[in-house]
Amino acid sequence: MREPTIYDVAKEAGVSASTVSRALQGKNRVSDNTRAKVFEASARLGFTASKEASRLRSGKTGRIALIVGNHLSGWYSSELAEGVYSALCEEGYDLLSYRVADKKQRAEFFSSMPVKRNADAMIISSFALTDQEGQTLRSTGMPIVSVNTMHLDDRYSNASIGVDEVTTTKDLIRRLIAIGHTNIAYLKRTQFNKDFVWDADQRITGYHLGLEEGAIPRRDDYEIAIPYQGDIGKLAASAILALTPRPTAVCCISDEVAICLVHELRRLGIRVPDDISVVGFDDRELAGPLGISTVHHEPNAYGRTAAQMAIRLANGNKLPHRRITAKATFMLRETMGPAPKFRGRQ
């Protein structure tokens, strides 16, 4: 459990953090009634002023900022944020989260930089920055850790951790080719926010490289974008089954898409994997019980690591490793098998 901060005491007492600071230091301009409320709140929370006073003297805030470009309620972002939060709590730090979900929010954030002077370090998650935005962040002088944003080089980030999306997806295609698949489609999602380039978008590059390595010509019609609205399974299955020749394997950008596709294909009488193999990405909670072949990675774990890196950097400490490639593991389950033409040769 994390230690309470001056901001927790302020919330409990119904006053500002500066009022709490003045009350605890015995300064004037604080009424006896307010001072009593502050001391009572401090006692209830078990707050001691020594650590907070040390932070104030050192100019530290005791907070780390997490900047994301999508909903924290989504699987990836919620797992990542939970990992960041748990690591910060263990060290007595607070988490500030900023969501810059559209062009307006993004412009406002980078023009006003609300994180400046409000946190000791920043964690950027999963979307590409423009050169101007990167320069704006670095101009704050705050340490920056990027998570699954591997394009951020030494110009814009002090440290990074994330999955190699390109190599991991290329490996998936290689595995499918090895068991006879040559008609391999890729299911992605339409870009719900065109103001962002997402790290997951790099998976399509891995798909292209995998086909190239296997000497399989690329087909534009085999790259299918599924909208975020509507019945994902029906839309995906309809698009796949309309292709000629019909794909014998489908590589999906996420388990969410893969699960919906498998359900609809089976409802239509298509055998998975006998007729069509389906592979996902993420290894979410339902992937195992539903037998989805997928890629296992742990955003919670590298959220923790990112937070630990941010804390070390905020305190002026060096990192043993500044650039970490997180482990991704292929999980072979029931939805992937040999291509129909290949099955009899085994």
C-alpha positions in Angstrom: 0.0 0.0 0.0 1.4 3.4 -0.9 2.2 6.1 1.6 -0.3 9.0 1.8 0.8 12.3 0.3 0.1 15.9 1.1 -2.5 15.8 -1.7 -4.4 12.9 0.0 -4.4 15.0 3.3 -5.7 18.0 1.4 -8.5 16.0 -0.2 -9.4 14.4 3.1 -9.5 17.8 4.9 -11.2 19.6 2.1 -8.4 22.2 1.7 -5.6 22.9 -0.7 -2.2 21.3 -0.6 -0.5 24.6 0.2 -2.9 25.1 3.2 -1.9 21.6 4.5 1.8 22.6 4.1 1.3 25.8 6.0 -0.8 24.1 8.8 1.8 21.4 9.4 4.7 23.9 9.5 2.8 26.0 12.0 2.7 29.1 9.8 0.2 31.9 10.1 -2.7 32.5 7.7 -4.3 29.2 8.8 -7.3 29.3 11.1 -7.4 27.1 14.2 -10.4 25.2 12.8 -8.6 24.5 9.5 -5.4 23.5 11.3 -7.3 21.1 13.4 -9.0 19.6 10.3 -5.6 19.1 8.7 -4.1 17.4 11.7 -7.1 15.1 12.1 -6.9 14.2 8.4 -3.2 13.5 8.7 -3.8 11.3 11.7 -6.5 9.3 10.0 -4.4 8.7 6.9 -1.2 8.0 8.8 0.6 10.9 7.0 3.9 12.1 8.2 5.3 15.4 6.9 9.0 14.4 6.8 9.0 12.8 3.4 6.7 15.4 1.9 8.9 18.2 3.3 11.9 16.5 1.8 10.2 16.5 -1.5 9.3 20.2 -1.2 12.9 21.1 -0.3 14.3 19.0 -3.2 11.8 20.4 -5.7 10.4 16.9 -6.4 6.7 16.4 -6.8 6.5 12.6 -6.0 4.5 12.1 -9.2 5.1 10.4 -12.5 3.0 11.3 -15.5 1.5 8.7 -18.0 0.5 10.1 -21.4 -1.8 7.9 -23.5 -3.7 8.5 -26.7 -6.6 6.2 -26.1 -9.1 5.0 -23.5 -7.5 3.7 -20.3 -10.5 1.3 -20.1 -9.1 -0.7 -23.1 -7.3 -4.0 -22.4 -3.8 -2.8 -23.3 -3.9 0.6 -21.7 -5.6 -0.6 -18.5 -3.0 -3.4 -18.1 -0.2 -1.0 -18.7 -1.6 1.7 -16.3 -2.1 -0.9 -13.6 1.5 -2.0 -13.9 2.7 1.6 -13.8 0.4 2.4 -10.8 1.4 -0.6 -8.7 5.2 0.1 -9.2 4.7 3.8 -8.3 2.7 2.9 -5.2 5.4 0.6 -3.9 7.8 3.6 -4.0 5.4 6.1 -2.6 4.8 7.9 -5.9 1.5 9.1 -7.3 0.3 8.7 -10.9 -0.9 11.5 -13.1 -2.6 10.4 -16.3 -3.1 12.5 -19.4 -5.3 11.3 -22.3 -4.7 13.2 -25.5 -7.4 11.4 -27.6 -8.0 13.8 -30.4 -6.4 16.6 -32.4 -7.7 19.3 -30.1 -6.6 17.6 -26.9 -3.3 16.8 -28.4 -2.7 20.4 -29.5 -3.7 21.8 -26.1 -1.5 19.4 -24.2 1.6 20.1 -26.2 1.0 23.9 -26.2 0.3 24.2 -22.5 2.3 21.2 -21.2 0.3 20.8 -18.0 2.7 18.1 -16.9 5.5 20.6 -16.5 6.3 21.2 -12.9 3.6 18.7 -11.9 5.6 15.5 -12.3 9.2 14.3 -12.0 9.2 12.2 -15.1 6.9 11.2 -18.0 5.9 7.9 -19.6 4.7 8.0 -23.2 2.6 5.0 -24.3 2.2 3.6 -27.8 1.7 6.5 -30.2 4.1 8.3 -32.4 5.2 11.9 -31.7 6.0 14.5 -34.3 9.5 16.0 -34.2 8.0 19.2 -32.8 6.2 17.3 -30.0 9.3 15.4 -29.2 11.3 18.6 -28.9 8.6 20.2 -26.7 8.8 17.2 -24.3 12.5 17.3 -24.1 12.5 21.1 -23.5 10.9 20.4 -20.1 14.1 18.8 -18.9 12.1 15.9 -17.5 13.2 12.3 -18.0 11.0 10.5 -20.6 10.4 6.8 -20.8 8.6 5.4 -23.9 6.5 2.2 -23.8 5.9 0.3 -27.0 6.9 3.5 -28.8 10.2 2.1 -30.2 10.5 4.9 -32.8 11.4 7.3 -30.0 15.2 7.5 -30.2 17.8 9.2 -28.0 16.6 12.6 -29.3 13.3 12.4 -27.5 13.4 9.7 -24.8 15.8 8.7 -22.1 14.7 5.1 -21.9 12.3 2.7 -23.6 10.7 -0.7 -23.3 8.3 -2.5 -25.6 7.6 -5.5 -27.9 9.3 -5.6 -31.3 6.0 -5.6 -33.2 7.6 -6.0 -36.6 9.7 -9.0 -35.8 7.0 -10.7 -33.8 4.4 -10.4 -36.6 7.0 -11.5 -39.2 7.6 -14.6 -37.1 3.8 -15.4 -37.1 3.8 -15.3 -40.9 6.9 -17.5 -41.0 5.1 -20.0 -38.8 2.1 -20.1 -41.1 4.1 -20.5 -44.2 6.0 -23.4 -42.6 2.8 -25.4 -42.4 1.8 -24.7 -46.0 -0.2 -21.4 -45.9 0.4 -19.1 -48.9 -3.0 -17.3 -49.0 -2.6 -15.4 -45.7 -4.9 -12.4 -45.0 -4.4 -9.7 -42.4 -7.2 -8.2 -40.4 -6.5 -4.7 -39.0 -8.8 -2.1 -37.5 -9.7 1.1 -39.3 -7.9 4.1 -37.8 -10.4 5.4 -35.3 -8.2 8.4 -34.6 -6.3 9.7 -37.7 -4.3 12.1 -35.5 -2.3 9.2 -34.1 0.1 6.6 -35.6 -0.1 3.6 -33.2 2.7 1.3 -32.4 0.4 -1.7 -33.2 0.3 -0.3 -36.8 3.8 -1.6 -37.2 2.4 -5.2 -37.2 1.3 -4.7 -40.8 5.0 -4.0 -41.7 5.8 -7.4 -40.1 3.1 -9.0 -42.2 4.6 -7.5 -45.3 8.1 -8.6 -44.4 7.0 -12.1 -43.6 5.3 -12.5 -47.0 8.4 -11.1 -48.7 10.7 -13.5 -46.9 8.4 -16.4 -48.0 8.4 -15.2 -51.6 4.6 -14.7 -51.4 3.2 -11.8 -53.5 1.4 -9.1 -51.5 -2.3 -8.6 -52.3 -4.0 -5.3 -51.3 -7.3 -7.1 -51.0 -5.9 -9.4 -48.4 -5.3 -6.5 -46.0 -8.7 -5.8 -44.6 -9.6 -2.9 -42.2 -12.5 -3.6 -39.8 -14.3 -0.6 -38.4 -14.7 -0.1 -34.6 -18.4 0.2 -35.0 -20.7 -2.7 -35.8 -20.4 -6.5 -35.5 -16.7 -7.2 -35.8 -17.2 -10.9 -36.4 -19.7 -10.6 -39.1 -17.9 -7.8 -40.9 -14.6 -9.7 -40.8 -16.0 -13.1 -41.9 -18.0 -11.5 -44.7 -14.8 -9.8 -46.0 -12.7 -12.9 -45.7 -15.2 -15.2 -47.4 -15.6 -12.8 -50.3 -12.0 -13.1 -51.3 -10.8 -15.3 -54.2 -9.0 -17.4 -53.6 -10.2 -17.7 -50.1 -7.4 -17.3 -47.5 -6.4 -20.4 -45.6 -5.0 -18.3 -42.7 -5.9 -15.0 -41.2 -3.5 -13.0 -39.0 -5.5 -10.6 -36.7 -4.2 -7.4 -35.1 -5.7 -8.4 -31.8 -7.4 -11.2 -29.9 -10.6 -9.2 -29.9 -10.8 -9.4 -33.7 -9.6 -13.1 -33.7 -12.2 -14.2 -31.2 -15.1 -12.5 -33.0 -13.9 -13.9 -36.4 -13.6 -17.5 -35.1 -17.1 -17.3 -33.6 -18.7 -16.1 -36.8 -16.8 -18.5 -39.1 -17.9 -21.5 -37.0 -21.4 -20.2 -36.9 -21.3 -20.2 -40.7 -20.1 -23.8 -40.8 -16.5 -22.9 -41.6 -14.1 -25.2 -39.8 -11.4 -23.5 -37.8 -8.5 -24.4 -38.3 -9.3 -27.2 -40.8 -10.6 -24.7 -43.4 -9.2 -21.4 -42.1 -6.5 -20.9 -39.4 -6.9 -17.8 -37.3 -4.2 -16.2 -35.2 -4.5 -13.2 -32.8 -2.2 -10.9 -30.8 -2.1 -10.1 -27.1 -3.2 -13.3 -25.2 -6.0 -11.7 -23.4 -7.9 -13.5 -20.6 -10.3 -15.3 -22.9 -7.8 -16.3 -25.6 -6.6 -19.4 -23.6 -10.1 -20.8 -22.7 -11.3 -20.2 -26.3 -8.2 -21.9 -27.8 -7.0 -18.8 -29.8 -3.5 -19.1 -31.1 -1.9 -15.8 -30.4 1.1 -13.8 -29.2 1.6 -13.5 -25.4 3.0 -10.2 -24.1 2.6 -8.5 -20.8 1.8 -4.8 -20.8 1.4 -4.9 -17.0 5.0 -6.1 -16.6 6.5 -3.5 -18.9 4.3 -0.8 -17.3 6.0 -1.7 -14.0 9.4 -1.6 -15.6 8.7 1.7 -17.2 7.7 3.2 -13.9 10.8 1.8 -12.2 12.9 3.4 -14.9 11.1 6.7 -14.6 11.7 6.8 -10.8 15.4 6.0 -11.2 15.9 8.7 -13.8 13.9 11.2 -11.8 16.3 10.7 -8.9 19.3 11.1 -11.1 20.3 7.5 -11.1 21.7 5.6 -14.2 19.9 2.7 -15.7 21.6 -0.7 -16.3 19.7 -1.0 -19.6 18.2 2.1 -21.3 16.5 0.2 -24.2 14.7 -3.0 -23.4 12.9 -5.3 -25.8 10.1 -7.0 -24.0 9.6 -10.7 -24.5 6.7 -11.9 -26.8 5.9 -15.6 -26.9 3.9 -17.4 -29.6 1.0 -19.5 -28.1 0.0 -22.4 -30.4 -3.6 -23.4 -29.6 -6.6 -24.9 -31.4 -7.3 -22.2 -34.0 -4.1 -22.7 -36.0 -3.2 -25.7 -38.1 -1.7 -26.8 -41.5 -3.1 -25.5 -44.7 -5.7 -27.9 -46.3 -3.4 -28.8 -49.2 -0.5 -29.3 -46.8 -2.3 -31.5 -44.3 -2.0 -34.8 -46.2 1.7 -34.5 -46.6 2.4 -34.6 -42.8 
